[in-house]
Amino acid sequence: MPEPARPERVGHLTKGPLVLLSLNVIGAIAYVVVASHAWRIAEEQGVVPVTGEPFVWFAGIFPIVAIFSLLNLVWGSVLLARRQWQSGRLWLLTALAWIVAVLIDFAHH
């Protein structure tokens, strides 16, 4: 009888949370890249009263934010249901990645 498959581990964590953290970092970078299209142009400071059309900015970032919010909500729910506190630390790191991305974006508006 074959032995049941076990998830691959890195240290004390399975690879799943590391993959999700990596995906979130990629998503945060994609957010900054898409949001950067609405950043003010330094040469136009004071000339153009509105920097970046807010509706265009929101339409660009909405799919990224919606997908990763749903992904992280499901991931967080699974962590709570299974009481996987070690993996929860990586989940909290994703929040840090998104906070940094938002701060970078807002600093340029």
C-alpha positions in Angstrom: 0.0 0.0 0.0 1.5 3.3 -1.0 2.2 6.0 1.6 -0.2 9.0 1.5 1.3 12.1 -0.2 2.5 14.7 2.2 2.7 18.4 1.4 6.2 19.6 0.7 7.7 21.6 3.6 10.1 24.4 3.8 11.3 24.6 7.4 8.1 24.3 9.5 5.8 25.6 6.8 4.3 24.0 3.8 5.0 25.5 0.4 1.3 26.7 0.0 1.7 29.8 2.3 5.0 30.7 0.7 3.4 30.6 -2.8 0.5 32.8 -1.6 3.0 35.3 -0.1 4.9 35.3 -3.4 1.7 35.9 -5.3 0.7 38.7 -3.0 4.1 40.4 -3.5 3.7 40.1 -7.3 0.2 41.5 -6.9 1.4 44.4 -4.9 4.0 45.2 -7.5 1.4 44.9 -10.2 -0.8 47.3 -8.2 2.0 49.9 -8.1 2.8 49.6 -11.8 -0.9 50.0 -12.8 -1.5 52.8 -10.3 1.7 54.6 -11.5 -0.1 55.5 -14.7 -2.2 58.0 -12.7 0.6 59.6 -10.9 1.2 63.3 -11.3 3.9 64.4 -13.7 6.5 66.5 -11.9 6.7 69.0 -14.8 3.0 69.6 -14.6 2.9 70.3 -10.8 0.7 73.4 -10.2 -0.4 73.6 -13.9 -2.9 70.8 -13.9 -5.4 71.0 -11.0 -6.2 67.3 -11.0 -3.5 64.7 -11.0 -4.6 61.5 -12.6 -8.2 60.8 -13.2 -9.5 59.1 -10.1 -12.0 57.0 -12.0 -9.3 55.8 -14.4 -7.1 55.0 -11.5 -9.8 53.1 -9.7 -10.8 51.2 -12.8 -7.2 50.1 -13.3 -6.5 48.9 -9.8 -9.9 47.5 -9.0 -9.4 44.0 -10.6 -6.1 43.6 -8.8 -7.4 44.7 -5.4 -10.6 42.6 -5.8 -8.8 39.4 -6.7 -6.2 39.7 -4.0 -8.7 40.8 -1.3 -10.8 37.7 -2.1 -7.7 35.4 -2.1 -6.5 36.8 1.2 -9.9 36.6 2.8 -10.1 32.9 1.9 -6.6 32.3 3.0 -7.1 34.0 6.3 -10.4 32.1 6.9 -8.6 28.8 6.2 -5.8 29.7 8.6 -8.3 30.6 11.3 -10.4 27.4 10.8 -7.4 25.2 10.8 -5.6 27.2 13.5 -2.4 27.4 11.5 -0.8 30.2 13.5 2.7 29.7 11.9 1.3 30.3 8.5 -0.6 33.3 9.8 2.6 35.1 10.2 3.1 35.0 6.4 -0.5 36.1 6.0 0.4 39.2 8.1 3.4 39.8 5.9 1.1 40.1 2.9 -0.7 42.9 4.7 2.6 44.6 5.1 3.4 44.2 1.4 0.0 45.8 0.4 0.4 48.6 2.9 3.8 49.5 1.4 2.3 49.4 -2.1 -0.5 51.7 -1.1 1.8 54.1 0.6 4.1 54.2 -2.5 1.0 54.9 -4.6 -0.5 57.6 -2.4 2.9 59.3 -2.0 2.8 60.1 -5.8 -0.7 61.6 -6.0 
